[in-house]
Amino acid sequence: MATHALRSGSRRRIRLDEHLPVDHRLSKVYRFGAGLMGLALLAFGILGLTNNIGFFDTGGDSVVGLNTNGALSVLSICVGALLFVGMVIGGNFASTLNMVLGVLFIFSGFLNMALLETDYNFLAFEIQNVMFSFVVGVVLMFFGMYGRVGSALPHDNPYWKARHPGQTDSPQPAQPTQTALPPKDAG
């Protein structure tokens, strides 16, 4: 069991959403990830709705290689629109939204994998839908966590600064010590 030393003084909770400037370069990554996945989900949902598939039909209708029905198409459009909202807002909202939706997509993949070939598979998932759900989940988590977590964040990163208050922006290199050479024998 590991123990952690508590810092003396007042203990304050770090809120990471206060530390990313609006124009920070990481915001572009979060926006791009949300927009890219939102576009893919919107396209899938719209194509599914244009095929006049029944809302809870599990008959095996497919769009771009994935099984779909009306319910899955509407759900895809809603999540895609939510990701577009995250893209417009950007910043930590987009990052957090990407991470949360990424976890939900992975959870959905596991849940729907368990429901394959059962009567409870009302979203008409097949194995390719499960794999797509896993891939989208991992990609969203990557875009959401990029530059936010890791052991080697640069010291100018706002998340590193938030986790290490009071430390300088970059560590000072240790000064080499000079050792005196012993006198040579004149012998």
Secondary structure, 3 states (H helix, E strand, C coil): CCCCCCCCCCCCCCCHHHCCCCCCCHHHHHHHHHHHHHHHHHHHHHHHHHCCCCCCCCCCCEECCEECCHHHHHHHHHHHHHHHHHHHHCHHHHHHHHHHHHHHHHHHHHHHHHHCCCCCCCCCCCHHHHHHHHHHHHHHHHHHHCCCCCCCCCCCCHHHHHHCCCCCCCCCCCCCCCCCCCCCCCC
